[in-house]
Amino acid sequence: MPYRKERFRLRFRGLSEQAVIDIRCALPDVEAIQRGSILGLEIHQDTNLECLYTVLEILQLEPERFEIIASVVTTSDNGGIDLPGYILELIRRTRCGVGFSFVNTGPPDDTEDSPEARPSAVQ
């Protein structure tokens, strides 16, 4: 069985110190990662986003300054991702940008796709 993990993060760029504080206060239970001028927040189905909507309405950020990143880490070399309802609602209400990340961690444990497991056409 192939490994697969989906994650959804909000990524903000170029915020003022006060805007970072406001956003982090709006989501106090969400782990925040800040690297330079980039703030990342991983969100889940049970994340209460109502305070964030209020803060973002006040901040009036352009869509280029924040986006939702849908990330897939998998052993499969192809596939897709469906955005869950809470992510679609976030996009609709905030008009944020949307980005996707796909990482292949290598072949799955089963060897069905390996060349050695395929029958040879030449006999």
PyMOL commands that place a pseudoatom at each C-alpha (Angstrom):
pseudoatom trace, name=CA, resn=MET, resi=1, chain=A, elem=C, hetatm=0, pos=[0.000, 0.000, 0.000]
pseudoatom trace, name=CA, resn=PRO, resi=2, chain=A, elem=C, hetatm=0, pos=[1.532, 3.350, -0.999]
pseudoatom trace, name=CA, resn=TYR, resi=3, chain=A, elem=C, hetatm=0, pos=[2.184, 6.041, 1.601]
pseudoatom trace, name=CA, resn=ARG, resi=4, chain=A, elem=C, hetatm=0, pos=[0.243, 9.307, 1.238]
pseudoatom trace, name=CA, resn=LYS, resi=5, chain=A, elem=C, hetatm=0, pos=[-0.124, 12.390, 3.439]
pseudoatom trace, name=CA, resn=GLU, resi=6, chain=A, elem=C, hetatm=0, pos=[-2.020, 15.564, 2.592]
pseudoatom trace, name=CA, resn=ARG, resi=7, chain=A, elem=C, hetatm=0, pos=[-1.434, 18.842, 4.417]
pseudoatom trace, name=CA, resn=PHE, resi=8, chain=A, elem=C, hetatm=0, pos=[-2.882, 22.314, 4.060]
pseudoatom trace, name=CA, resn=ARG, resi=9, chain=A, elem=C, hetatm=0, pos=[-0.936, 25.402, 5.088]
pseudoatom trace, name=CA, resn=LEU, resi=10, chain=A, elem=C, hetatm=0, pos=[-1.586, 29.088, 4.955]
pseudoatom trace, name=CA, resn=ARG, resi=11, chain=A, elem=C, hetatm=0, pos=[1.513, 30.956, 3.834]
pseudoatom trace, name=CA, resn=PHE, resi=12, chain=A, elem=C, hetatm=0, pos=[1.883, 34.712, 4.281]
pseudoatom trace, name=CA, resn=ARG, resi=13, chain=A, elem=C, hetatm=0, pos=[4.663, 36.869, 2.823]
pseudoatom trace, name=CA, resn=GLY, resi=14, chain=A, elem=C, hetatm=0, pos=[5.932, 40.333, 3.685]
pseudoatom trace, name=CA, resn=LEU, resi=15, chain=A, elem=C, hetatm=0, pos=[3.695, 41.061, 6.670]
pseudoatom trace, name=CA, resn=SER, resi=16, chain=A, elem=C, hetatm=0, pos=[4.334, 43.777, 9.206]
pseudoatom trace, name=CA, resn=GLU, resi=17, chain=A, elem=C, hetatm=0, pos=[5.221, 42.634, 12.726]
pseudoatom trace, name=CA, resn=GLN, resi=18, chain=A, elem=C, hetatm=0, pos=[1.778, 43.736, 13.905]
pseudoatom trace, name=CA, resn=ALA, resi=19, chain=A, elem=C, hetatm=0, pos=[0.033, 41.772, 11.146]
pseudoatom trace, name=CA, resn=VAL, resi=20, chain=A, elem=C, hetatm=0, pos=[1.973, 38.630, 12.160]
pseudoatom trace, name=CA, resn=ILE, resi=21, chain=A, elem=C, hetatm=0, pos=[0.911, 39.147, 15.781]
pseudoatom trace, name=CA, resn=ASP, resi=22, chain=A, elem=C, hetatm=0, pos=[-2.730, 39.679, 14.747]
pseudoatom trace, name=CA, resn=ILE, resi=23, chain=A, elem=C, hetatm=0, pos=[-2.799, 36.543, 12.594]
pseudoatom trace, name=CA, resn=ARG, resi=24, chain=A, elem=C, hetatm=0, pos=[-1.093, 34.402, 15.233]
pseudoatom trace, name=CA, resn=CYS, resi=25, chain=A, elem=C, hetatm=0, pos=[-3.552, 35.678, 17.878]
pseudoatom trace, name=CA, resn=ALA, resi=26, chain=A, elem=C, hetatm=0, pos=[-6.453, 34.763, 15.574]
pseudoatom trace, name=CA, resn=LEU, resi=27, chain=A, elem=C, hetatm=0, pos=[-5.210, 31.157, 15.476]
pseudoatom trace, name=CA, resn=PRO, resi=28, chain=A, elem=C, hetatm=0, pos=[-3.647, 30.597, 18.926]
pseudoatom trace, name=CA, resn=ASP, resi=29, chain=A, elem=C, hetatm=0, pos=[-3.828, 26.787, 18.777]
pseudoatom trace, name=CA, resn=VAL, resi=30, chain=A, elem=C, hetatm=0, pos=[-2.218, 26.521, 15.331]
pseudoatom trace, name=CA, resn=GLU, resi=31, chain=A, elem=C, hetatm=0, pos=[1.504, 25.845, 15.072]
pseudoatom trace, name=CA, resn=ALA, resi=32, chain=A, elem=C, hetatm=0, pos=[3.210, 28.719, 13.299]
pseudoatom trace, name=CA, resn=ILE, resi=33, chain=A, elem=C, hetatm=0, pos=[6.523, 28.555, 11.477]
pseudoatom trace, name=CA, resn=GLN, resi=34, chain=A, elem=C, hetatm=0, pos=[8.211, 31.825, 10.580]
pseudoatom trace, name=CA, resn=ARG, resi=35, chain=A, elem=C, hetatm=0, pos=[11.247, 32.024, 8.316]
pseudoatom trace, name=CA, resn=GLY, resi=36, chain=A, elem=C, hetatm=0, pos=[12.274, 35.554, 7.510]
pseudoatom trace, name=CA, resn=SER, resi=37, chain=A, elem=C, hetatm=0, pos=[9.307, 37.339, 5.986]
pseudoatom trace, name=CA, resn=ILE, resi=38, chain=A, elem=C, hetatm=0, pos=[7.299, 34.107, 5.484]
pseudoatom trace, name=CA, resn=LEU, resi=39, chain=A, elem=C, hetatm=0, pos=[4.751, 32.906, 8.045]
pseudoatom trace, name=CA, resn=GLY, resi=40, chain=A, elem=C, hetatm=0, pos=[3.307, 29.404, 7.673]
pseudoatom trace, name=CA, resn=LEU, resi=41, chain=A, elem=C, hetatm=0, pos=[0.309, 27.992, 9.538]
pseudoatom trace, name=CA, resn=GLU, resi=42, chain=A, elem=C, hetatm=0, pos=[-0.842, 24.386, 9.181]
pseudoatom trace, name=CA, resn=ILE, resi=43, chain=A, elem=C, hetatm=0, pos=[-4.619, 24.141, 9.331]
pseudoatom trace, name=CA, resn=HIS, resi=44, chain=A, elem=C, hetatm=0, pos=[-6.912, 21.162, 9.792]
pseudoatom trace, name=CA, resn=GLN, resi=45, chain=A, elem=C, hetatm=0, pos=[-10.599, 20.319, 9.544]
pseudoatom trace, name=CA, resn=ASP, resi=46, chain=A, elem=C, hetatm=0, pos=[-11.147, 21.249, 13.198]
pseudoatom trace, name=CA, resn=THR, resi=47, chain=A, elem=C, hetatm=0, pos=[-9.295, 24.604, 13.031]
pseudoatom trace, name=CA, resn=ASN, resi=48, chain=A, elem=C, hetatm=0, pos=[-11.686, 27.434, 13.896]
pseudoatom trace, name=CA, resn=LEU, resi=49, chain=A, elem=C, hetatm=0, pos=[-11.069, 30.036, 11.186]
pseudoatom trace, name=CA, resn=GLU, resi=50, chain=A, elem=C, hetatm=0, pos=[-13.703, 32.637, 12.168]
pseudoatom trace, name=CA, resn=CYS, resi=51, chain=A, elem=C, hetatm=0, pos=[-11.239, 34.911, 14.014]
pseudoatom trace, name=CA, resn=LEU, resi=52, chain=A, elem=C, hetatm=0, pos=[-8.821, 34.650, 11.093]
pseudoatom trace, name=CA, resn=TYR, resi=53, chain=A, elem=C, hetatm=0, pos=[-11.555, 35.761, 8.677]
pseudoatom trace, name=CA, resn=THR, resi=54, chain=A, elem=C, hetatm=0, pos=[-12.141, 38.843, 10.836]
pseudoatom trace, name=CA, resn=VAL, resi=55, chain=A, elem=C, hetatm=0, pos=[-8.429, 39.710, 11.017]
pseudoatom trace, name=CA, resn=LEU, resi=56, chain=A, elem=C, hetatm=0, pos=[-7.928, 39.225, 7.274]
pseudoatom trace, name=CA, resn=GLU, resi=57, chain=A, elem=C, hetatm=0, pos=[-10.927, 41.425, 6.523]
pseudoatom trace, name=CA, resn=ILE, resi=58, chain=A, elem=C, hetatm=0, pos=[-9.337, 44.185, 8.607]
pseudoatom trace, name=CA, resn=LEU, resi=59, chain=A, elem=C, hetatm=0, pos=[-5.848, 43.703, 7.106]
pseudoatom trace, name=CA, resn=GLN, resi=60, chain=A, elem=C, hetatm=0, pos=[-7.147, 43.733, 3.509]
pseudoatom trace, name=CA, resn=LEU, resi=61, chain=A, elem=C, hetatm=0, pos=[-4.171, 41.717, 2.199]
pseudoatom trace, name=CA, resn=GLU, resi=62, chain=A, elem=C, hetatm=0, pos=[-3.771, 41.249, -1.537]
pseudoatom trace, name=CA, resn=PRO, resi=63, chain=A, elem=C, hetatm=0, pos=[-4.067, 37.615, -2.727]
pseudoatom trace, name=CA, resn=GLU, resi=64, chain=A, elem=C, hetatm=0, pos=[-0.389, 37.742, -3.731]
pseudoatom trace, name=CA, resn=ARG, resi=65, chain=A, elem=C, hetatm=0, pos=[0.584, 38.151, -0.050]
pseudoatom trace, name=CA, resn=PHE, resi=66, chain=A, elem=C, hetatm=0, pos=[-1.071, 34.971, 1.238]
pseudoatom trace, name=CA, resn=GLU, resi=67, chain=A, elem=C, hetatm=0, pos=[-2.081, 31.614, -0.131]
pseudoatom trace, name=CA, resn=ILE, resi=68, chain=A, elem=C, hetatm=0, pos=[-3.211, 28.175, 0.850]
pseudoatom trace, name=CA, resn=ILE, resi=69, chain=A, elem=C, hetatm=0, pos=[-0.681, 25.497, -0.046]
pseudoatom trace, name=CA, resn=ALA, resi=70, chain=A, elem=C, hetatm=0, pos=[-2.072, 21.998, -0.611]
pseudoatom trace, name=CA, resn=SER, resi=71, chain=A, elem=C, hetatm=0, pos=[0.779, 19.553, -0.129]
pseudoatom trace, name=CA, resn=VAL, resi=72, chain=A, elem=C, hetatm=0, pos=[0.902, 15.850, -0.989]
pseudoatom trace, name=CA, resn=VAL, resi=73, chain=A, elem=C, hetatm=0, pos=[3.744, 13.581, 0.120]
pseudoatom trace, name=CA, resn=THR, resi=74, chain=A, elem=C, hetatm=0, pos=[3.435, 10.118, -1.374]
pseudoatom trace, name=CA, resn=THR, resi=75, chain=A, elem=C, hetatm=0, pos=[5.262, 7.083, -2.671]
pseudoatom trace, name=CA, resn=SER, resi=76, chain=A, elem=C, hetatm=0, pos=[3.057, 7.102, -5.774]
pseudoatom trace, name=CA, resn=ASP, resi=77, chain=A, elem=C, hetatm=0, pos=[4.288, 8.819, -8.924]
pseudoatom trace, name=CA, resn=ASN, resi=78, chain=A, elem=C, hetatm=0, pos=[0.859, 10.165, -9.864]
pseudoatom trace, name=CA, resn=GLY, resi=79, chain=A, elem=C, hetatm=0, pos=[-2.458, 11.083, -8.339]
pseudoatom trace, name=CA, resn=GLY, resi=80, chain=A, elem=C, hetatm=0, pos=[-4.595, 14.031, -7.459]
pseudoatom trace, name=CA, resn=ILE, resi=81, chain=A, elem=C, hetatm=0, pos=[-5.933, 15.957, -4.525]
pseudoatom trace, name=CA, resn=ASP, resi=82, chain=A, elem=C, hetatm=0, pos=[-9.437, 17.067, -3.636]
pseudoatom trace, name=CA, resn=LEU, resi=83, chain=A, elem=C, hetatm=0, pos=[-9.651, 20.247, -1.618]
pseudoatom trace, name=CA, resn=PRO, resi=84, chain=A, elem=C, hetatm=0, pos=[-11.893, 19.662, 1.403]
pseudoatom trace, name=CA, resn=GLY, resi=85, chain=A, elem=C, hetatm=0, pos=[-14.853, 21.932, 2.098]
pseudoatom trace, name=CA, resn=TYR, resi=86, chain=A, elem=C, hetatm=0, pos=[-13.159, 23.958, 4.840]
pseudoatom trace, name=CA, resn=ILE, resi=87, chain=A, elem=C, hetatm=0, pos=[-10.295, 24.812, 2.443]
pseudoatom trace, name=CA, resn=LEU, resi=88, chain=A, elem=C, hetatm=0, pos=[-12.726, 25.779, -0.329]
pseudoatom trace, name=CA, resn=GLU, resi=89, chain=A, elem=C, hetatm=0, pos=[-14.572, 28.008, 2.169]
pseudoatom trace, name=CA, resn=LEU, resi=90, chain=A, elem=C, hetatm=0, pos=[-11.267, 29.629, 3.177]
pseudoatom trace, name=CA, resn=ILE, resi=91, chain=A, elem=C, hetatm=0, pos=[-10.445, 30.367, -0.454]
pseudoatom trace, name=CA, resn=ARG, resi=92, chain=A, elem=C, hetatm=0, pos=[-13.924, 31.797, -1.147]
pseudoatom trace, name=CA, resn=ARG, resi=93, chain=A, elem=C, hetatm=0, pos=[-14.033, 33.988, 1.950]
pseudoatom trace, name=CA, resn=THR, resi=94, chain=A, elem=C, hetatm=0, pos=[-10.500, 35.368, 1.791]
pseudoatom trace, name=CA, resn=ARG, resi=95, chain=A, elem=C, hetatm=0, pos=[-9.796, 35.287, -1.956]
pseudoatom trace, name=CA, resn=CYS, resi=96, chain=A, elem=C, hetatm=0, pos=[-6.319, 34.010, -1.123]
pseudoatom trace, name=CA, resn=GLY, resi=97, chain=A, elem=C, hetatm=0, pos=[-4.001, 32.483, -3.676]
pseudoatom trace, name=CA, resn=VAL, resi=98, chain=A, elem=C, hetatm=0, pos=[-3.729, 28.706, -4.082]
pseudoatom trace, name=CA, resn=GLY, resi=99, chain=A, elem=C, hetatm=0, pos=[-0.577, 26.666, -4.557]
pseudoatom trace, name=CA, resn=PHE, resi=100, chain=A, elem=C, hetatm=0, pos=[0.156, 22.956, -4.774]
pseudoatom trace, name=CA, resn=SER, resi=101, chain=A, elem=C, hetatm=0, pos=[3.153, 20.912, -3.725]
pseudoatom trace, name=CA, resn=PHE, resi=102, chain=A, elem=C, hetatm=0, pos=[3.803, 17.288, -4.712]
pseudoatom trace, name=CA, resn=VAL, resi=103, chain=A, elem=C, hetatm=0, pos=[6.670, 15.261, -3.249]
pseudoatom trace, name=CA, resn=ASN, resi=104, chain=A, elem=C, hetatm=0, pos=[7.441, 11.703, -4.293]
pseudoatom trace, name=CA, resn=THR, resi=105, chain=A, elem=C, hetatm=0, pos=[9.361, 9.884, -1.568]
pseudoatom trace, name=CA, resn=GLY, resi=106, chain=A, elem=C, hetatm=0, pos=[10.341, 6.940, -3.750]
pseudoatom trace, name=CA, resn=PRO, resi=107, chain=A, elem=C, hetatm=0, pos=[8.830, 3.640, -4.818]
pseudoatom trace, name=CA, resn=PRO, resi=108, chain=A, elem=C, hetatm=0, pos=[6.224, 2.010, -2.585]
pseudoatom trace, name=CA, resn=ASP, resi=109, chain=A, elem=C, hetatm=0, pos=[7.135, -1.061, -0.536]
pseudoatom trace, name=CA, resn=ASP, resi=110, chain=A, elem=C, hetatm=0, pos=[5.332, -3.397, -2.940]
pseudoatom trace, name=CA, resn=THR, resi=111, chain=A, elem=C, hetatm=0, pos=[7.251, -4.205, -6.100]
pseudoatom trace, name=CA, resn=GLU, resi=112, chain=A, elem=C, hetatm=0, pos=[4.369, -4.483, -8.576]
pseudoatom trace, name=CA, resn=ASP, resi=113, chain=A, elem=C, hetatm=0, pos=[5.648, -1.454, -10.493]
pseudoatom trace, name=CA, resn=SER, resi=114, chain=A, elem=C, hetatm=0, pos=[9.300, -2.501, -10.556]
pseudoatom trace, name=CA, resn=PRO, resi=115, chain=A, elem=C, hetatm=0, pos=[10.707, -3.718, -13.890]
pseudoatom trace, name=CA, resn=GLU, resi=116, chain=A, elem=C, hetatm=0, pos=[11.783, -6.976, -12.236]
pseudoatom trace, name=CA, resn=ALA, resi=117, chain=A, elem=C, hetatm=0, pos=[8.171, -7.752, -11.292]
pseudoatom trace, name=CA, resn=ARG, resi=118, chain=A, elem=C, hetatm=0, pos=[6.833, -7.274, -14.821]
pseudoatom trace, name=CA, resn=PRO, resi=119, chain=A, elem=C, hetatm=0, pos=[6.636, -10.289, -17.127]
pseudoatom trace, name=CA, resn=SER, resi=120, chain=A, elem=C, hetatm=0, pos=[9.181, -10.175, -19.909]
pseudoatom trace, name=CA, resn=ALA, resi=121, chain=A, elem=C, hetatm=0, pos=[7.855, -9.710, -23.433]
pseudoatom trace, name=CA, resn=VAL, resi=122, chain=A, elem=C, hetatm=0, pos=[10.792, -11.660, -24.838]
pseudoatom trace, name=CA, resn=GLN, resi=123, chain=A, elem=C, hetatm=0, pos=[10.832, -15.401, -24.108]
for i in range(1, 123): cmd.bond("trace and resi %d" % i, "trace and resi %d" % (i + 1))
show_as sticks, trace
zoom trace
